[in-house]
Amino acid sequence: MHVFVTGGTGTIGTAVVAELVAAGHTVSALARSDRSAAALTAAGATPVRGSMTDLDVLRAGARDADGVVSLAFPNDYDSADGLARGIAEESAATAALGEELVGSDRPFVVVSGTPWVAGRPAVETDPLPLDGPVAGRARSVIAALALADRGVRTSAIRLPRTVHADGAGGFAGILTETARRSGVAGYPGTGDQRWPAVHARDAAVLFRLALEGAPAGTAWHAVADEGDRVRDIADVIGRRLGLPVEQVPDEVFGPFAPIFAMDQPASGAATQQALGWQPTHPSLLADLENVTP
C-alpha cells in the first residue's frame, strides 16, 4: 500500500513512518522544511514539500495514495489563541484529506485524544468531549468518522496524554521542559490525578493495524499505561534533573491547565483484543529514566 502521511517527523509520526516502511508499505509524507525532508528521506519515505495549511498539496497527496494517516498539528500551542488556531488548521486539513477520499473505500486514519470519564477509565465507546479547550478537535474527528457513510474507511486512534520515546514527548514532556525552565519539577492539582500513556513505537503499530484493517467509522485507544499519578511522573523527572518536586499553580501550564488538572485514566483493553495490538515497549515511568539533566 502507498500511504500519505502528515506530521511524519514528530514523535509519533517518526515512529509511524518507520513502522509502515518496515511493514513493506511505501510512504510519502508532508515536509515543511529541508530538515524534515531530509529526515523523511533517511527514513525511507518520499517527502512532499508543503505545510498542513497547503490544502491543495494535501488533496494531491491523498489523491495519489492508497491510504492516508493524518498526524500533523502545529507546534504553537503555548497560548489559548495558538491552541485554537492549531485546532482550526488541523480541522481544515482533516476535512480536505477526507473529502478527497470520498467514494474510494480507501483507509483514512485520524487522531484525537482519549476522553475523560468521571470515576472510571475511559473506553473506546465513550464519546469525545464537545466542550473545553480541545472540543474543536473532537468535532473534527467526529466529522471524519462520519465519512464512513460516504465511502471512506475512516478510523480514529485516540492517543493518551503522553506519547513518549526516549524519555520525551506528550504531557510528561511538557512537565520536563517546564521543570528545566523553572528549576522545579512541578505538578498541577493534588498530583493524584492519573494520565494514560503509550510508547510511540507501540502506538505506531496500532496506526498500521488500523490502516490495514480497522472497520470504517471505528475508534481505538492507543493506551498501554492506564494511568500514572502525575506526582509519580514529577518525582521521576525531579530525580533525573536533580530538582525539587512541588505542586505549582495550574496556570503555569497555560492553555493545557484545565486538562492537566483532570483525573483521566483510559483503557486500551478492547483495542488490544479486537485488533490484536500488544504494547511491548517500556512504560512511561521506565522511559522517563532516559531524561538527562
Buried (B, 14 or more C-beta within 10 A) or exposed (E): BEBBBBBBBBBBBBBBBBBBBEBEBBBBBBBBEEEBBEBBEEBEBBBBEBBBBBBEBBBBBBEEBBBBBBBBBBEEBEEEEBBBBBBBBBBBBBBBBBBBBEEBEBBBBBBBBBBBBEEEBBBBEBEBBEEEBBEBBBBBBBBBBEBBEBEBBBBBBBBBBBBBBEBBBBBBBBBBEBBBEEEBBBBBBEBEBBBBBBBBBBBBBBBBBBBBEBEBBBBBBBBBBBBBBBBBBBBBBBBBBEBEBEBBEBEBBBBBBEBBBBBBBBBBEEBBEBBEBEBEBBBBBBBBEEBEE
